[in-house]
């Protein structure tokens, strides 16, 4: 008499498997789902089951956030690392460009100074040459010769001749220096122009590098914010999951305790002592399965519980029929199974009908096979209206399909 850890209703593939299982044992199901109804089984499968393995919406969102964080965080961290690397490279490039710009500017200033120095020298030499030209023009071209011829002694003649020669050599040097200064001026002018061009290029490169660095910094900041948002989302999801975990564990423990209590009740006094009706009949004629027996695993926390019965499609208020002659040994309201009824059929066999909206029998009442004992609903832990149906033999839950063509074996996951 154990509840079931029905998962949140899953995509229909799992449900169809159960329908196929039911269809493959057609001989046993003929009493359950008439041949005329069998083609419509797939259509009648409902998306409702025992809600014992479902995750709350908050936990589902938290799990989704954690999954998303696991997927997105590595990429975001890589993007952050790449952005930081680009930022570092851009900053280094900007620093190098700035150094080049400073050096180029200094070189341009030095070249400009050389140019100005050369221009000053040339101006000075032009003054000297201008004075010489004016003197020659004023004194006439034979002034030096007259000075030599007017000498009174040979010694004075030699001195005046040497003086004239010295002046001539000085004038020649001045002219040569003027030519050299003009050459220096041309070179300095070219170097100054080149230095100014190089400084302009360096400034442009530095400006571009700084712009790249600024873009990289913004990209790195955005990547950092993305990582922070993902980490915050993950932290919030973990907080929700931690808060809900204890509640989920408590629910599973409560289910297990209810299963044990029903097993003890099933083995107690007050069982059916009348004439057995033979085989069992399907409690909701013509309806198909929503889910079968077996382990139910919580989709987030992994807690496992044993689903000890089958879930049968039944709309709200659908009549539920006793599977065989028997005595009602319990009508219980509350807990995982909501409003549920236990009927003893003799020979150690008991059936249970859970999640009823209302009952049609009382404890101790004798019922006949096929008699309406209640009506389908969604009381207890259920995602929607349906019937949770169990068959017990001496307190041990068996797969109900064992009475409808499948092997008649205990529920595989059951342990007393």
Backbone torsions as a table, in degrees:
resi	resn	phi	psi	omega
1	UNK	NA	55.0	-172.9
2	UNK	-107.7	142.7	175.5
3	UNK	-68.3	-179.7	-176.2
4	UNK	-128.3	145.2	179.7
5	UNK	-90.4	66.3	-173.3
6	UNK	-62.8	133.1	177.9
7	UNK	-73.1	163.3	171.6
8	UNK	-57.0	146.1	-172.3
9	UNK	-58.5	124.3	-173.9
10	UNK	-94.1	171.6	174.2
11	UNK	-51.6	154.9	-167.5
12	UNK	-66.0	-10.8	-178.0
13	UNK	-56.5	-43.6	-178.7
14	UNK	-66.1	-35.3	-179.6
15	UNK	-69.2	-39.0	-179.1
16	UNK	-63.9	-34.9	177.8
17	UNK	-58.1	-43.1	179.8
18	UNK	-66.9	-37.6	178.0
19	UNK	-62.8	-42.2	179.1
20	UNK	-63.3	-40.4	178.0
21	UNK	-58.5	-43.2	-179.8
22	UNK	-64.9	-40.7	-177.3
23	UNK	-68.1	-31.7	-177.2
24	UNK	-71.7	-14.6	178.1
25	UNK	-110.4	47.3	-170.8
26	UNK	-55.4	-35.7	-177.3
27	UNK	-60.2	-45.1	-178.7
28	UNK	-71.3	-22.5	-174.4
29	UNK	-91.8	-7.4	-176.2
30	UNK	-57.5	-34.7	178.8
31	UNK	-76.2	-19.4	-176.3
32	UNK	-90.7	-50.9	-178.5
33	UNK	-128.0	104.4	-177.4
34	UNK	-54.0	154.6	-176.4
35	UNK	-54.5	-37.0	-178.2
36	UNK	-65.1	-27.7	-177.3
37	UNK	-87.1	-22.1	-173.2
38	UNK	-57.0	-39.9	179.8
39	UNK	-62.4	-18.2	-176.8
40	UNK	-99.6	9.5	-174.9
41	UNK	-60.2	-47.6	-179.0
42	UNK	-57.9	-39.5	-179.0
43	UNK	-65.7	-30.2	-173.7
44	UNK	-89.7	-8.5	179.9
45	UNK	-62.6	130.2	-176.7
46	UNK	-105.2	151.6	178.6
47	UNK	-88.4	60.1	178.5
48	UNK	-141.8	142.9	179.3
49	UNK	-160.8	177.4	177.2
50	UNK	-66.3	125.1	-173.0
51	UNK	-92.3	65.3	-178.7
52	UNK	-109.2	-11.2	178.0
53	UNK	-118.3	8.7	-178.0
54	UNK	-76.7	149.9	173.6
55	UNK	-97.8	144.1	176.6
56	UNK	-63.9	162.0	179.9
57	UNK	-60.3	-38.8	-179.7
58	UNK	-63.7	-43.7	-179.9
59	UNK	-69.0	-38.0	177.8
60	UNK	-61.7	-44.4	177.3
61	UNK	-64.3	-39.6	179.5
62	UNK	-63.6	-44.1	179.1
63	UNK	-62.3	-41.1	178.3
64	UNK	-63.9	-39.8	178.9
65	UNK	-64.9	-39.5	178.2
66	UNK	-65.2	-44.0	178.4
67	UNK	-61.3	-43.6	180.0
68	UNK	-63.7	-40.6	178.6
69	UNK	-64.1	-41.4	179.0
70	UNK	-61.6	-35.9	-178.8
71	UNK	-76.9	-43.3	-171.1
72	UNK	-85.5	-29.7	-173.2
73	UNK	-61.0	-47.2	179.4
74	UNK	-57.5	-43.4	179.9
75	UNK	-64.9	-41.2	179.2
76	UNK	-64.9	-40.5	178.1
77	UNK	-66.0	-38.5	176.7
78	UNK	-64.6	-42.0	177.9
79	UNK	-61.9	-39.9	178.0
80	UNK	-63.7	-45.6	179.5
81	UNK	-61.8	-42.8	179.6
82	UNK	-64.8	-41.7	179.2
83	UNK	-64.0	-41.5	177.4
84	UNK	-63.9	-39.3	178.4
85	UNK	-64.5	-43.1	177.3
86	UNK	-63.0	-39.8	179.2
87	UNK	-62.4	-45.7	179.5
88	UNK	-61.8	-45.8	179.9
89	UNK	-62.8	-42.3	-179.9
90	UNK	-65.3	-39.8	178.2
91	UNK	-64.9	-41.2	177.5
92	UNK	-63.7	-42.6	178.5
93	UNK	-63.2	-40.8	178.7
94	UNK	-63.8	-39.6	178.1
95	UNK	-63.4	-46.1	178.8
96	UNK	-61.6	-43.1	-179.1
97	UNK	-63.7	-38.1	178.6
98	UNK	-65.5	-41.0	177.6
99	UNK	-61.9	-44.2	178.5
100	UNK	-61.8	-41.1	179.9
101	UNK	-62.5	-43.9	180.0
102	UNK	-62.0	-45.5	180.0
103	UNK	-64.1	-42.2	-179.7
104	UNK	-65.1	-39.9	178.6
105	UNK	-64.7	-42.0	177.4
106	UNK	-62.5	-43.3	178.6
107	UNK	-62.7	-40.0	178.8
108	UNK	-64.4	-39.5	178.5
109	UNK	-66.4	-41.6	178.0
110	UNK	-63.4	-42.5	178.6
111	UNK	-63.3	-39.4	177.9
112	UNK	-62.9	-39.9	178.2
113	UNK	-64.3	-42.5	177.1
114	UNK	-61.5	-39.6	178.4
115	UNK	-61.9	-44.6	-179.5
116	UNK	-67.0	-38.1	177.1
117	UNK	-61.9	-45.6	179.9
118	UNK	-62.1	-41.0	178.6
119	UNK	-63.1	-38.3	179.1
120	UNK	-66.1	-43.9	179.0
121	UNK	-60.9	-44.7	-179.5
122	UNK	-62.6	-39.3	178.0
123	UNK	-63.5	-41.0	179.1
124	UNK	-64.6	-45.4	-179.9
125	UNK	-64.3	-36.9	177.9
126	UNK	-62.6	-34.5	176.5
127	UNK	-65.1	-45.4	-179.8
128	UNK	-62.1	-45.8	-178.8
129	UNK	-65.9	-36.7	178.0
130	UNK	-62.6	-40.1	178.2
131	UNK	-63.5	-42.7	179.4
132	UNK	-62.2	-44.3	-179.5
133	UNK	-63.0	-40.0	179.2
134	UNK	-65.3	-38.4	179.6
135	UNK	-64.2	-44.1	179.4
136	UNK	-62.7	-41.0	-179.1
137	UNK	-65.5	-40.2	-176.6
138	UNK	-71.5	-46.4	-172.0
139	UNK	-87.3	-16.4	-179.5
140	UNK	92.7	163.6	-174.6
141	UNK	-76.4	-9.8	-175.0
142	UNK	-112.0	17.2	-178.1
143	UNK	-61.8	-44.8	-178.4
144	UNK	-65.2	-40.9	179.8
145	UNK	-65.0	-40.2	178.5
146	UNK	-63.5	-39.2	178.9
147	UNK	-62.8	-36.0	-179.5
148	UNK	-71.7	-45.5	-175.2
149	UNK	-70.1	-21.9	179.7
150	UNK	-82.3	2.3	-179.6
151	UNK	-67.5	139.8	-177.3
152	UNK	-93.5	-19.9	-178.5
153	UNK	-133.0	157.1	176.8
154	UNK	-59.4	-36.0	-178.4
155	UNK	-66.9	-42.2	179.3
156	UNK	-65.4	-37.4	177.6
157	UNK	-60.3	-44.6	-179.0
158	UNK	-65.3	-40.8	-178.8
159	UNK	-65.2	-43.6	-178.7
160	UNK	-67.1	-36.3	178.3
161	UNK	-63.6	-43.1	-179.6
162	UNK	-66.6	-38.4	179.2
163	UNK	-63.1	-42.2	178.7
164	UNK	-63.8	-40.7	178.7
165	UNK	-63.4	-41.3	180.0
166	UNK	-61.9	-42.9	177.7
167	UNK	-62.1	-39.2	179.7
168	UNK	-65.1	-42.7	179.4
169	UNK	-64.5	-39.0	179.0
170	UNK	-62.7	-41.8	178.9
171	UNK	-65.1	-39.2	178.2
172	UNK	-64.6	-40.8	178.5
173	UNK	-63.2	-40.4	179.7
174	UNK	-61.1	-41.7	178.4
175	UNK	-65.3	-42.3	178.2
176	UNK	-64.1	-42.2	179.3
177	UNK	-63.8	-35.9	177.6
178	UNK	-61.9	-43.4	178.7
179	UNK	-63.2	-44.1	179.3
180	UNK	-63.3	-40.9	179.5
181	UNK	-63.0	-39.0	177.3
182	UNK	-64.6	-39.2	176.3
183	UNK	-63.8	-43.9	177.3
184	UNK	-61.0	-38.1	179.7
185	UNK	-62.0	-44.2	179.5
186	UNK	-62.9	-44.2	179.9
187	UNK	-65.5	-44.3	-179.7
188	UNK	-63.2	-38.4	178.5
189	UNK	-62.7	-43.7	178.7
190	UNK	-64.3	-45.5	-179.4
191	UNK	-63.6	-38.8	179.3
192	UNK	-63.8	-42.3	179.3
193	UNK	-63.7	-44.5	178.8
194	UNK	-62.6	-42.6	-179.2
195	UNK	-64.9	-40.8	178.2
196	UNK	-63.5	-40.8	178.3
197	UNK	-64.1	-43.2	179.4
198	UNK	-63.9	-39.8	179.0
199	UNK	-64.9	-39.5	178.6
200	UNK	-64.4	-43.6	177.5
201	UNK	-61.9	-42.5	-179.2
202	UNK	-64.2	-39.6	178.5
203	UNK	-64.2	-41.6	178.2
204	UNK	-63.3	-42.5	178.8
205	UNK	-64.1	-40.5	179.3
206	UNK	-64.9	-41.2	178.6
207	UNK	-62.4	-43.6	178.8
208	UNK	-64.1	-42.6	-179.6
209	UNK	-63.6	-38.9	178.3
210	UNK	-67.0	-36.0	177.2
211	UNK	-65.0	-43.0	176.9
212	UNK	-61.5	-42.6	179.1
213	UNK	-61.1	-40.8	178.8
214	UNK	-64.8	-43.1	177.1
215	UNK	-62.1	-43.2	179.4
216	UNK	-63.0	-38.1	178.9
217	UNK	-64.3	-43.1	178.0
218	UNK	-63.7	-41.4	178.5
219	UNK	-63.0	-42.6	179.0
220	UNK	-64.2	-39.6	179.5
221	UNK	-65.0	-41.8	178.6
222	UNK	-64.4	-42.0	178.8
223	UNK	-64.3	-39.2	178.7
224	UNK	-64.2	-42.1	178.9
225	UNK	-63.7	-38.5	178.8
226	UNK	-63.3	-45.0	177.7
227	UNK	-61.0	-43.6	-179.5
228	UNK	-62.7	-39.8	179.7
229	UNK	-65.4	-42.0	179.7
230	UNK	-64.9	-43.8	179.7
231	UNK	-62.7	-41.4	178.6
232	UNK	-64.6	-41.2	177.7
233	UNK	-62.4	-42.3	179.0
234	UNK	-63.9	-41.6	179.9
235	UNK	-63.0	-42.2	179.1
236	UNK	-64.5	-41.3	179.4
237	UNK	-64.4	-41.7	178.7
238	UNK	-63.3	-36.2	179.3
239	UNK	-64.8	-44.5	178.0
240	UNK	-62.8	-45.9	-178.2
241	UNK	-61.5	-41.5	179.6
242	UNK	-64.8	-38.7	-179.2
243	UNK	-66.8	-37.5	-176.2
244	UNK	-83.6	-20.3	-173.9
245	UNK	-59.4	-44.6	-178.9
246	UNK	-63.5	-38.8	179.7
247	UNK	-65.2	-39.9	179.0
248	UNK	-65.0	-43.6	179.1
249	UNK	-61.6	-40.4	178.7
250	UNK	-62.4	-39.5	179.2
251	UNK	-63.2	-43.7	179.8
252	UNK	-65.3	-40.4	178.0
253	UNK	-63.1	-40.6	178.8
254	UNK	-63.6	-39.9	178.3
255	UNK	-62.0	-45.8	-179.1
256	UNK	-62.7	-41.5	179.0
257	UNK	-63.3	-39.4	178.4
258	UNK	-65.3	-39.2	178.7
259	UNK	-62.5	-42.7	179.8
260	UNK	-66.6	-40.3	-179.5
261	UNK	-62.9	-41.3	178.9
262	UNK	-66.6	-36.3	177.7
263	UNK	-62.3	-42.5	178.4
264	UNK	-65.5	-40.3	178.9
265	UNK	-64.5	-37.7	-179.6
266	UNK	-62.7	-33.6	-177.9
267	UNK	-88.2	-3.7	-175.7
268	UNK	-78.8	-176.6	-179.1
269	UNK	-73.5	169.7	176.2
270	UNK	94.0	14.4	-178.8
271	UNK	-73.7	172.7	-177.6
272	UNK	-74.4	131.0	179.1
273	UNK	-119.0	9.6	-178.9
274	UNK	-84.5	-158.8	-177.2
275	UNK	-87.7	118.9	178.1
276	UNK	-59.7	151.4	-178.5
277	UNK	-93.6	5.4	-179.8
278	UNK	91.6	-128.3	-176.9
279	UNK	-74.0	165.2	176.9
280	UNK	-88.9	152.6	173.3
281	UNK	-111.5	159.6	-179.7
282	UNK	-68.9	128.8	-172.3
283	UNK	-72.0	-19.5	176.2
284	UNK	-128.7	85.6	-173.3
285	UNK	-52.4	134.6	176.5
286	UNK	83.9	-6.8	-177.6
287	UNK	-94.3	148.8	179.6
288	UNK	-97.3	-179.2	-177.5
289	UNK	-84.8	147.6	166.7
290	UNK	-99.5	-39.4	179.7
291	UNK	-164.2	160.7	-177.1
292	UNK	-115.0	-166.1	-177.3
293	UNK	-77.9	164.9	175.5
294	UNK	131.0	-175.3	-178.4
295	UNK	-69.3	141.1	169.1
296	UNK	-118.3	127.7	-175.7
297	UNK	-117.6	128.2	179.0
298	UNK	-62.0	131.5	-173.0
299	UNK	-67.6	-18.3	-179.3
300	UNK	-107.8	-50.5	-172.2
301	UNK	-92.7	-14.1	176.2
302	UNK	79.5	4.8	176.3
303	UNK	-60.8	139.4	-178.0
304	UNK	-112.5	136.1	172.1
305	UNK	-138.1	162.8	-172.9
306	UNK	-99.1	121.6	175.1
307	UNK	-86.5	108.3	-167.6
308	UNK	-97.2	9.5	177.7
309	UNK	-146.6	-171.9	177.2
310	UNK	-112.7	148.4	176.5
311	UNK	-101.3	126.8	-174.6
312	UNK	-115.4	133.6	178.2
313	UNK	-60.2	129.0	176.6
314	UNK	-159.7	118.3	177.1
315	UNK	-67.0	163.7	-177.7
316	UNK	-58.4	127.2	178.8
317	UNK	86.0	2.3	178.0
318	UNK	-64.6	132.9	179.5
319	UNK	-62.5	142.0	176.9
320	UNK	-113.8	129.9	-174.3
321	UNK	-106.9	142.9	175.6
322	UNK	-64.1	133.5	-176.1
323	UNK	-72.5	-17.7	-179.8
324	UNK	-165.3	171.0	172.6
325	UNK	-58.6	146.1	178.3
326	UNK	177.7	-173.6	178.9
327	UNK	-120.6	136.2	176.4
328	UNK	-74.1	116.7	-178.0
329	UNK	-102.9	-12.0	177.9
330	UNK	-163.6	140.5	167.9
331	UNK	-129.8	109.7	-169.9
332	UNK	-121.6	138.4	177.5
333	UNK	-120.0	133.7	177.6
334	UNK	112.8	170.7	178.8
335	UNK	77.4	-162.7	-175.5
336	UNK	-61.1	-36.2	-173.0
337	UNK	-92.9	-0.2	-179.5
338	UNK	61.7	-139.3	176.7
339	UNK	-80.1	113.7	-177.0
340	UNK	-137.9	151.1	-175.4
341	UNK	-122.9	138.7	175.3
342	UNK	-114.0	131.7	179.4
343	UNK	-124.0	124.6	175.7
344	UNK	-89.5	133.8	-176.1
345	UNK	-113.5	6.6	-177.8
346	UNK	83.8	161.3	-179.7
347	UNK	66.4	21.1	179.0
348	UNK	82.8	2.3	-176.4
349	UNK	-96.5	129.6	177.0
350	UNK	-133.1	142.9	175.0
351	UNK	-117.4	152.8	179.0
352	UNK	-129.6	143.1	-176.6
353	UNK	-129.5	111.5	-170.0
354	UNK	-114.8	164.4	177.1
355	UNK	70.0	25.2	-178.9
356	UNK	-67.5	149.5	173.8
357	UNK	-81.5	-33.6	175.2
358	UNK	-159.2	162.0	-177.7
359	UNK	-109.0	160.6	178.9
360	UNK	-122.8	9.2	-177.2
361	UNK	-136.5	171.5	178.0
362	UNK	-129.7	163.4	-179.6
363	UNK	-63.1	135.4	179.9
364	UNK	91.0	-11.2	-178.1
365	UNK	-72.4	139.4	174.2
366	UNK	-87.3	130.9	-179.7
367	UNK	-121.8	154.2	178.2
368	UNK	-99.2	157.2	175.4
369	UNK	-59.2	129.6	179.8
370	UNK	89.4	-7.9	-179.8
371	UNK	-70.2	140.9	177.4
372	UNK	-71.8	122.9	-178.9
373	UNK	-111.0	-9.9	-179.6
374	UNK	178.4	-172.5	-175.4
375	UNK	-135.4	141.1	-174.8
376	UNK	-64.8	147.7	177.5
377	UNK	-158.2	-155.8	-178.5
378	UNK	-137.8	33.5	178.6
379	UNK	-71.8	157.5	-178.3
380	UNK	78.8	-152.6	-177.9
381	UNK	-89.9	90.3	-178.1
382	UNK	-142.7	148.1	179.3
383	UNK	-88.8	-13.3	-179.5
384	UNK	-179.5	172.8	-178.4
385	UNK	-60.9	131.5	174.2
386	UNK	-174.6	174.2	176.6
387	UNK	-112.5	127.0	170.3
388	UNK	-96.0	117.4	-171.6
389	UNK	-119.0	128.9	179.3
390	UNK	-127.9	152.3	173.7
391	UNK	-125.9	127.5	-179.9
392	UNK	-119.1	141.9	174.9
393	UNK	-122.3	112.7	-178.1
394	UNK	52.0	41.8	175.4
395	UNK	85.0	-1.8	-179.8
396	UNK	-105.1	126.2	179.8
397	UNK	-71.4	132.0	176.3
398	UNK	-111.5	156.9	174.3
399	UNK	-66.0	115.5	-177.5
400	UNK	-57.3	-26.4	-179.4
401	UNK	-67.2	-12.5	175.7
402	UNK	-63.2	-20.5	177.3
403	UNK	-94.7	5.8	-178.5
404	UNK	-134.7	35.0	171.9
405	UNK	111.3	-21.2	178.6
406	UNK	-87.1	168.6	177.0
407	UNK	-59.5	138.6	-177.6
408	UNK	-90.3	90.8	-173.6
409	UNK	-133.1	155.7	174.9
410	UNK	-60.8	156.6	175.4
411	UNK	-59.6	124.3	-171.2
412	UNK	-56.6	-33.6	-174.8
413	UNK	-90.6	-0.2	-174.9
414	UNK	-76.5	133.6	167.6
415	UNK	-135.3	134.8	-174.4
416	UNK	-64.2	NA	NA
